[in-house]
Structure formats: C-alpha cells, structure tokens
Amino acid sequence: EDPRTVQAKATTHPNWDMGAKITLDSATMMNKGLEVIEAHYLFGASYDDIDVVIHPQSIVHSMVETLDTSCLAQLGWADMRLPLVYSVSWPHRLRMPYKPLDLAELGSLTFQKPDHEKYPCIRLAYDAGKVGGTMTAVLNAANEEANEMFRADVGLGFLDIPKLIEGAMEAHKADLKVDDVSLDDILTCDAWAREYVAKASADVANGGKVLVV
C-alpha cells in the first residue's frame, strides 16, 4: 500500500479526535502499552494482573476486577472533554451539558484480545515495564521520536516504528540502571534514545534496515 495512504490511515482514528501523535500511538497500540505502565505505578498492580483488550466502540474506558471476580467499569462517549474535565475537578463530578450515554442506542459492546504479533508495541511496553528502571524512559522517548519521524514522512514504514523502539531498548541494556534512578538519569536516557532513533531513522531513509541485535 502507498506509504502516504498508510500514514493517513495511521493518523486518523475512527472514534477519537486526539491529535496526530496520540492517534498514531493508538494505531500502533503503544498508547495501551503506556497505559499499562501508568496503571502499574498509579494502582500498584502487577503487570501480570493488567490486561489490554480491543474495544471497537470506545465506550468502556477502563475496568477493574474485584476479589469476588465482579468488575467495575467506567463508560462514556468517546469524548476527550470528559477525562479533561474530571482531571481538573477531581475528586468531584461536574454537571456538564453533554449528551448522556445511551446504551440502547449503542446496541452492543464488543471486545477482543489484541494480536501481539500485529501490535508488537504492547509487548515492548510490558517488557520495559517489567525490567523497570531507565528502560521505561527509553521506551517512551524512542516511541516519541519514531512517531514524530514517521509523521514527518522521512521514509519510515509503519512497521519500522516498533523495530526502532525495540532496537533502542536492546541497545540500552548495556547501560540499564534499575536502582536509585535519578531525574538526571531519566533525562540522559531520554535524550540518548531520541538520538538513537533519529540516527536509525536516517539510515532507514537512506535505504538501510532497522537492526535489532
């Protein structure tokens, strides 16, 4: 398929209007991977207890399973105004002039497991999270740089994005720091990962391939 057509599809979401960067993260499913890491730190949940499911209607935004196996879910229209309003009004809920959620109008809600072969960024996020330390900083920075380079139309293919991220993660293993990670460590790794991906992207644009050792 034409690279520009792929780029247009990858930066257009069927339900959400989130901006090009986050929309591309949604196409690669890195947005879900980053949310897995966020959930681990925000709620103290083990990575083995955090699951990702694909939900085409974008109505159920999160679901928590309790000890008795019942689940509590947060539902709402695919409207970024809702989480933004709640982020500034928390712990209160404000009355807003939005259309109420109508489950009868929706008719049905469907869910499916993600294809980890098709969406390798999910696995990369889990891997980085389980390693911990500076690896998550490298994952995030490498993804942001690869995302930007893809949108800049420098010659990257869609499937080059996870390859670039994985390459940066593999290269970082020699300098990985897990304990006593400082802000300086994070910023240094962030800058290094961006430089790594920028150089690797230039190599791909000149006819090379992304190598993951």
N, C-alpha and C positions, 0 to 999 in steps of 0.2 A: 504494500500500500504506500502511496505517496507520503513522504515524511511530513510534509506540511499538513496533510489531512490528518495524520496521526497526532500531530501537535495540536491541531484544532480540537480534535475529539478529547484529548487528554486534559485540556484546559477548559472544558465545558462540562458542568455537572448537570444531570437531568432534574435534580430537585433543589439544590442549594445554590445560592449566589455568594461565594466565599472569597472571591479574588483568585487570580491565576495560580499563585503559589500553592495555596491550600487545596485548590481544585486538582492540581497535578498530584499533590500528595494523596488525594483521595483516589485518583486513578491508579497510582502505584500501591495503594493501601498503606503507605508509610504513615498516613495520619492515624490509622488504627494502631500501628506499631508504637507510635509515640504516645498514644493514649494508654496503651498497656503499661508503659514505663511510668506515666503520670499516675495511673491507678495504684501501681505498686508503692510509690512514695507517698501519695496522698492518703491511702487507706491501709497501708501496711500489709497488703495482700501478697501472698506468694505468687510468683509468676505461673506456677503450676495451677493456681486457682483462678487465673484470669483468662477468659476465652474471648475470641473475636468471632462474631457471626455477621454474615452479609444479610442486610435487610433492605431490599429494594425500595420500599415505600418511604424510608427515612422518617418514621413516626416514633418508633421506640428508640430512645437515645442512650439508655443505659438500663441494666437490670442486675439486681443483686439477689443472690440465692441465700436464704437464711438456713439455720441449722436444721430446721424441720423440712427442708427442700422446697418450701414455698418461695416464690420470687416476688420482689417488689420492683416495678418498672416505672420509668419516667417517660411519658409520652407527650408529644406535642407536634404541631405542624413544623415542617422544615423551614424555619424562620430564624435567622441568626439574631434577630432582635430579642428573642426570648432569653437565651443564655446571657446576652449582654446586659439586659435589664436586671436579671437575677444576680449577676456578678456585682452590681453596684447597690442592689437593695438587700442583699443577704444580711441577716437571716430572715428578712421579711419578704412577703409577696405583694407586689403592687397590682392594683386593678388596672388593666390595660385595655384599650379599645380594639383588641384583635378578634378575629373570627374564632369562636370556640371550636375545640376539636370535636368532630362528628364521626364517631366510629361507624355508624350505619352508612354514612356517605362513603367512607373508605371501602367498606365491604369486606376486605380481608387483609391480613398481615402475613407476610411470608418471610421465612428465614432459611439460610443455608450455611453450611460450613465453607470457609474460604479455601480455595485451591492454592496451597502453599507453593506449588511449582509455578503456577501462573503469577502469584504475588509473593516473590521471594523477600520483599521488604518486611513482611510480617515476621518471618523467621529471623532476619537480620536484627530486628528490634528486640525480639526475645533473647537472641544470643548476646547482644550488647548489654541488655538489662541484667541477665544472669551473671555476666562477667563483672559488671559494675565498674566502679572507679571512673577513670577517664574515658573508658570505651563508649559510654553513652554520649559524651561530649563529641567524640569523633563521629559517631553515627549521625548525630544531629547536624553537625557542621558539614559533613560530607554530603548529606542529603540536601541541605540548603544550597550548596554550591552546584551539585549536579542538577538540581531542579532549575536553578537560575540559568545554567549553561544550556539546558535543553530548551528552555523558553526563549533564550537568546538566538536560537537557530544557528548554532555554530557547527552543526553536523553530527550531533549526537542522536542515536536511535533511542526509542523509548526503553528498550531492554538494556541499554547501556547504563541507565540510572542505578539499578541495584548492583550491577557489576562494579561501578565506580565506588559505591559505598562499601561493598564487600572488600574491594581492593584496599581501601583506606583502613578498614578495620584489621585486615590481615597485616598490613604494613605497621600498624600501631602496636601490635602485640609485643614487639621488642622493647617498646618504651612505656608499656602499660603501667599505670600506677593505680593501685586499688585502695591502699590505706593512706590516711592523712592527706587526702586530696584538698588542695587549696584553690582559691579563686584564680590565682596566677596559673596553676596547673591547667585548669579548665580553659582559660583564655589562650594559653600557649597551644594546647591540643586543638582548640577550635581553629586557630589561625593555621596550624600545620595541616589539618585535614582539608581546609579550603584550598590551600596551596597545592596539596597533593592532587585533589580532584581537578583543579584548574589545569595543572600540567598534563594530567592523564587525558582530560577532555581535548586539549590541544593536539595530543598525539593521535587521538581517535579522528579528529577533524582532518588530520593530515594523512589519513589512510591507515593508521595503526589500529590495534585492538586493545581492549581492556584486559590486562593480565591479572589474574587472581592467583597468587602463589600460596 
